[in-house]
Amino acid sequence: MAPKVLVLGGGIGGVEAAFALCHKCFDVELISDRDYLYIYPISIWIPTHEYEWEDVILPLEKVAEVNGFKLTIGKVEKISTKEKKVYLADGTVKEYDYLVIALGGTKVRHKGSENFLSICGKPEESLELRKRIDELIERGGGVIAAGFGGNPKDPTGVRGGPAFEFIFNLDCYFKKKGIRDKFQLHFFAPMPKPGIRLGEKNAERAYKMLDKLGVKRHFGRKIVEFKPDGILFEGDYFLKSDLTMFIPATDGHLVFRNSDLPLNEAGFVKIESSCAVPGTDETVWAIGDSAAFEGPKWKAKQGHIAEVMARIVARNLKNKIDGNPERESYIHHLHILCLMDMGPCWMSGALVFRDDKRSIMLPLPFIGHSLKKLWGWYYKSSKLKRVPRIPGFDAP
Ligand SMILES: Cc1cc2nc3c(=O)[nH]c(=O)nc-3n(C[C@H](O)[C@H](O)[C@H](O)COP(=O)(O)OP(=O)(O)OC[C@H]3O[C@@H](n4cnc5c(N)ncnc54)[C@H](O)[C@@H]3O)c2cc1C
């Protein structure tokens, strides 16, 4: 009988792991608290009406059916690696031979978090953002602030790209409607050089773009509290805003604190370079946003890295079963790759790349936006096996 692998989490990493493990003939069951995969990279277009909810989700039942894994909808509450059991909120207990943890993370807490909406939070928040933007348009305009925060305990959880994408898309949306002059757009972050992980030159290019579009920058000010009418920064600096979109940095998932897993300071699951969780004799593996990354200083949690890790786990696990001592490392696959979307205007996107040697931002006027859309179509179609997979064409 094929060994049973339990995959926790139906996001980008979990679904890829389930797919790759099925391919290696394991008996795979995926557990997710949502019955759909939310494709975060293309959800940036919901607030500007470019995409509907249905465009950015993949029903997991369909994905499971075409790829041959079992799906259970349930909320994981606790993992016991000693017992080799996973406890669900409805009282169900799942046993496994091998476990792949891909539950993503939680968000760093901020005072007044009820006063902002996040494009990276609960999927429904993107619809709420859209509603609030529509209301401001109806009111004849307003002030919108977008920003992102840090995680001093683990900077890999900082997610700034979608905040830039959000404000670029808004600018373009308002311009197309002929109402850009009715809105003041602001961009804020507590670090003096937000986005520096992309490389100094790339970050400077992004700031120049903000300046060019008339988006006012507020950098290097520590956030004290989010208020209903704006953001209070250190030094009594108050930024008035009718709508605040904020991306708190990612922190370790709360389930991990309730489990017997080795965690780093931020609560991410410690892993070896093979993605195996230390001390579990390679029975437990962790990938994507759930894992504590080692490697270069600029490393970042990204969807395409979650997918690479998922495939590495499938190969390493197969080697373990076959008695082959070879293990592949995720560390030399680490790089930053993102198709930064700027909306359907003339300067519609840029390809951003960062590794140890290079930091490149390649402008993609007119085609960048369509390329990201094409990736979204490919992602959905390939997961449903409607088109063949293109090796290396991972998350944008
Ligand atoms: C707006 C946005 C834009 C982005 N753009 C890009 C981009 O352009 N390129 C790129 O490479 N990356 C991008 N990213 C990052 C990328 O989306 C993440 O790195 C990736 O989703 C991580 O995958 P994951 O599977 O580790 O976690 P997730 O995608 O967060 O998946 C975790 C899954 O676990 C499930 N889950 C959580 N808790 C439980 C529980 N207790 N029980 C059961 N199930 C649970 C969740 O429902 C979810 O399905 C973006 C992220 C955001 C938010």
The ligand as a Gaussian input file, in Angstrom:
#p B3LYP/6-31G(d) Opt

LIG

0 1
 C       -2.154000      40.104000      -2.574000
 C       -0.970000      39.168000      -2.708000
 C       -0.257000      39.164000      -3.890000
 C        0.819000      38.298000      -4.047000
 N        1.503000      38.286000      -5.230000
 C        2.486000      37.398000      -5.426000
 C        3.162000      37.332000      -6.667000
 O        2.877000      38.109000      -7.587000
 N        4.122000      36.390000      -6.811000
 C        4.459000      35.500000      -5.815000
 O        5.323000      34.644000      -6.024000
 N        3.845000      35.554000      -4.623000
 C        2.875000      36.467000      -4.394000
 N        2.243000      36.529000      -3.181000
 C        2.668000      35.628000      -2.104000
 C        2.000000      34.267000      -2.243000
 O        0.617000      34.411000      -2.450000
 C        2.270000      33.452000      -0.984000
 O        3.653000      33.376000      -0.761000
 C        1.693000      32.054000      -1.156000
 O        0.289000      32.143000      -1.242000
 C        2.097000      31.145000      -0.016000
 O        1.518000      29.902000      -0.218000
 P        1.215000      28.922000       1.001000
 O        0.556000      27.742000       0.406000
 O        2.456000      28.749000       1.797000
 O        0.196000      29.733000       1.934000
 P       -1.280000      30.225000       1.603000
 O       -1.435000      30.575000       0.164000
 O       -1.564000      31.294000       2.612000
 O       -2.187000      28.971000       1.885000
 C       -2.488000      28.502000       3.162000
 C       -3.746000      27.664000       3.081000
 O       -3.992000      27.031000       4.335000
 C       -5.354000      27.170000       4.672000
 N       -5.439000      27.198000       6.141000
 C       -4.984000      28.160000       6.966000
 N       -5.230000      27.833000       8.244000
 C       -5.844000      26.634000       8.230000
 C       -6.305000      25.747000       9.244000
 N       -6.218000      26.051000      10.539000
 N       -6.866000      24.577000       8.864000
 C       -6.961000      24.244000       7.549000
 N       -6.523000      25.036000       6.556000
 C       -5.969000      26.215000       6.888000
 C       -5.788000      28.483000       4.031000
 O       -7.169000      28.504000       3.784000
 C       -4.988000      28.474000       2.739000
 O       -5.691000      27.838000       1.726000
 C        1.175000      37.429000      -2.988000
 C        0.460000      37.428000      -1.803000
 C       -0.596000      38.278000      -1.647000
 C       -1.362000      38.258000      -0.353000

